[in-house]
Amino acid sequence: MKSNINQLQTEPLNSFGFVKDVEAARLLGCSVSKLRSDRFHCRGAPFYRHGRSILYKISDLAEYMEKVVPGKNF
């Protein structure tokens, strides 16, 4: 998990600080379907809707990864 948090801070990502669900799943180490299920059940990482797009704020993902106990939710 630690390496993913460092990746969030150093990878060149879009200038607004958001990523789509495919990239968020890669950074969190889970599947896209897990993220979708979590959204449906109102749990998991915070997300934002922009029209029909689902976006995850990079800083929110970093905070979420620090709170999650490895192996418990993923």
C-alpha positions as CSV (number, residue, x, y, z in Angstrom):
1,M,0.0,0.0,0.0
2,K,2.8,2.5,0.8
3,S,4.2,2.4,-2.7
4,N,0.8,3.2,-4.2
5,I,0.5,6.3,-1.9
6,N,3.9,7.4,-3.1
7,Q,2.8,6.8,-6.7
8,L,-0.1,9.1,-6.2
9,Q,2.2,11.9,-5.1
10,T,4.8,11.5,-7.9
11,E,3.0,10.3,-11.0
12,P,2.2,12.9,-13.6
13,L,-1.6,13.0,-13.5
14,N,-4.1,15.4,-15.0
15,S,-3.8,19.0,-13.9
16,F,-7.1,18.9,-11.9
17,G,-6.0,16.1,-9.5
18,F,-8.7,13.6,-10.6
19,V,-8.5,10.1,-12.1
20,K,-11.1,7.9,-13.7
21,D,-12.2,4.6,-12.1
22,V,-9.8,2.4,-14.1
23,E,-6.8,4.4,-12.8
24,A,-8.2,4.6,-9.3
25,A,-8.7,0.8,-9.2
26,R,-5.1,0.3,-10.3
27,L,-3.8,2.7,-7.6
28,L,-6.0,1.1,-4.9
29,G,-5.1,-2.4,-6.0
30,C,-8.6,-3.6,-6.6
31,S,-10.9,-4.2,-9.6
32,V,-13.1,-1.7,-11.3
33,S,-16.1,-3.8,-10.4
34,K,-15.2,-3.6,-6.7
35,L,-15.2,0.2,-7.0
36,R,-18.5,0.1,-8.8
37,S,-20.0,-2.1,-6.1
38,D,-18.7,0.1,-3.4
39,R,-20.2,3.2,-5.1
40,F,-23.6,1.4,-5.4
41,H,-23.5,0.4,-1.7
42,C,-22.3,3.9,-0.5
43,R,-19.0,2.7,0.8
44,G,-15.4,2.9,-0.3
45,A,-13.4,5.8,-1.6
46,P,-15.1,9.1,-2.1
47,F,-16.0,9.9,-5.7
48,Y,-17.4,12.7,-7.8
49,R,-19.7,12.8,-10.8
50,H,-19.0,15.0,-13.7
51,G,-21.8,14.4,-16.1
52,R,-21.8,10.7,-16.8
53,S,-18.1,10.3,-15.7
54,I,-17.1,9.0,-12.3
55,L,-13.9,10.7,-11.0
56,Y,-11.8,10.1,-7.9
57,K,-9.8,12.9,-6.3
58,I,-6.1,11.9,-5.9
59,S,-5.9,13.4,-2.4
60,D,-9.0,11.5,-1.3
61,L,-7.6,8.2,-2.6
62,A,-4.4,8.8,-0.6
63,E,-6.4,9.5,2.6
64,Y,-8.6,6.5,2.0
65,M,-5.6,4.2,1.5
66,E,-4.1,5.4,4.8
67,K,-7.3,4.5,6.6
68,V,-7.9,1.1,5.1
69,V,-6.5,-1.9,6.9
70,P,-4.7,-4.1,4.3
71,G,-6.6,-7.3,3.6
72,K,-9.8,-6.1,5.3
73,N,-11.6,-4.4,2.5
74,F,-9.7,-5.6,-0.6
